Structure formats: structure tokens, C-alpha cells
Amino acid sequence: MSVPIKIQWIDEADRAVALPAYETAQAAGADLRANLPEAVRDAGIVIAAGARALIPTGVKMEIPAGFEVQIRPRSGLALKHGITLANAPGTIDADYRGPVGVIMINLGAEPFTVAHGDRIAQMVVAPVVQATFDVVDDLSATERGDGGFGSTGRR
């Protein structure tokens, strides 16, 4: 199934940076790339250990009603450098039309430099189901009941 996502460059974007793209035929996520402001393109953006930064992608998008785009970390950055996303997964709603940015966080021990054009995250298009919320006096009983974190055992 293919869902049409309209992409628009922001004015200051470097149009030589690749647009979101699937790297393999069976990939669930399309890679997003850093599209840095001209003033920092050569140096990149350094994220200190324990710090976070909003990394621009240079694009806006129009997502069809009934869908969202989830922004997820790249596993290689997480494993090799401790780089992940502060709000993983991030959600881009169908009615948002502003610039897409990725909130990266460095959980590693060393500073990490995001270079212009780096693949920084992946975006997954997903259907959205909205709920209705009904206030009731009682909820149905289950075997687990109100057992919370860790209540089903360690293994």
C-alpha cells in the first residue's frame, strides 16, 4: 500500500540533500536527513553527551487525513554512538504544515556531530484511529487487574 505524502522544501533548505527515501525495497521507514542552516553546514551541529538538539530536515509535508508520520531513531546511531530521539517515536499529525525537525539526544559518553546530509532518523507512515472517551462507574475485571509496572514478572 502506498500513501501519497506531499513534500515541500523550506526556503533556506539545501536542495542537494536527498529527500526522505526508503533505502531498501522492504524498508518500513524512509530515512530523513539533516539539512542544516548554511551558517553551520561546514561545522555541523555538535550534541554534547547528555544534551539534545533540534535538527532541521529542510522539508515540510502534507500527510493525508487518517494518517500520521512517526519519527523513529536509527538503530545504527543508537548502537554505535548512543544517539536516539528524545520523544521516540515523534508524531507528525496530518494537519501540521510546518518544518520537520528531529529532536536528537546523545546518551553516549562523547560529543556527537550531526553533519549536513547525515541520515538522522526514519519516518514511518501509519494509519490513525481516534477513540471516543466515555466516563463510566466501573471497568470490566481482568486477571491482571490493576497490576502495574513489573506485575507480570521479570521473565
N, C-alpha and C positions, 0 to 999 in steps of 0.2 A: 504494500500500500504506500502510495506517495502522497504527501501533504504539501501543497504549494506554500512556501514561505517567501514573502517578498523581502528583498534586501535593498537597503539604500545606504550609500556611503555618507558619512558625515562630512561637512565641508573640509575640515583640516586633515582628513584621512589620507594616507599614502595608498593610492590605488594599485600599487605594485605588490602589496601584501595580498596573499591569497584570501579569498572569501571562505566562509565555512565550507568544509568539504569532508566527505566520507573517504577515509584512506583505503578501505577495502570494500569489496562488494557486499559483504555480510555485516559490516560495522553498524552498530546501533547508534553510535554517536558521531556527529560531524565535528571535526576539530576546529576550534576557534583560535585565532592568532592575535598576538599583541600587535596593536597598531598605535605606536607611541607618538606623542606630540613631537613636532620637528625639533624643538629645543633639547629633547632628551634621547633622540633616536640613536645617536652615536654611543652615548654612555649607557643607555638602558636605565631601568629602574631597579635600584637595589632594595631588597627586602631583608632587613636585619633579622637575625634569629629572634623568634618570638613576636615579630611585627607583622603587620598586614598592610596591603596596598590595593587600591582600586586600579586595575589595569584596563585601559581602553582597548576596544576591538576595532574601532573605526566605522562601525556599522549601526544602523537602526534596522528594525524588522517589523513586518506586519504578519502576525500569526492569525490564521483563521479562527473564528469563533468556535468554541468547543474543543480547543487545543491549548496547550502550553508548551513552552520550551524549558526544559530542565537543564541547568548548567551544572556539570559534574567535574570532579577532579580527573586529572590524567594519572593513571596508575604508575607510570614510569617516574614522573616528577615526585610522587608521594614516596615511592620506594627508595629512589636514589638520592633525593635531596630533602625529604620531609616537607615538600610543598603540597598544600592542599587548598581547599576553598573554605573560607570562614563560615559560609552559610550553605554547605553542600547538602542536598542539591539546592541551588538557587532556582527561583521560578521567574520566568518572564511570562506575564499574563497576555492574553490576546488583545487587550485594549491598551497596552503600553506601546508608545511610539518613540520613546527617547533613545539616546545612545546606549548601547550594550556595554557594560563594564563587568569585569570579573574580580571579585574580592578574593585575592590570594593571601594565604597566611603561611609563614615559614615556621614550621615546627621542628626544623633541623637545628643543628648546633652552629652552623656557619651562615654568613650572609649569602643571599642568592640573588643573582642579577637576571632580570627578565629582559631579554634582548628584543629589539624591534623585529617582528615577524615570527617570534617563537610560538609554537603551539602551546597554549596555556590551559586549555580546558576543552571539554567536549559538550556538545549540546544534543539533547535527546528530545525529539518531538513526541508528546504524549497526549492522549485524549483526556478531557476533563469531565468529571461527573460532579455536579453540585448537589449537595444534600439539602434536605429541609430539616429544621430543628424543632422538635416537639418536646415541650416540658411535660413530664409525667410524674406520678407519685411513686411508681415502682418500676424497677428494671427486672427483666427475666433472670432467673437463677442459672448459674453455670457451675461446673465442677471446680473451676479456678476461683470463682467469686471475685473478691476484691484483692486477691494476692497480687502484689506489685513486683517491683524490680527483684529479680532473682528467685521469685517464689516457685518457679517450676524446676528448680535445681540447677546445679552447676554444669552438668554434662547431659 
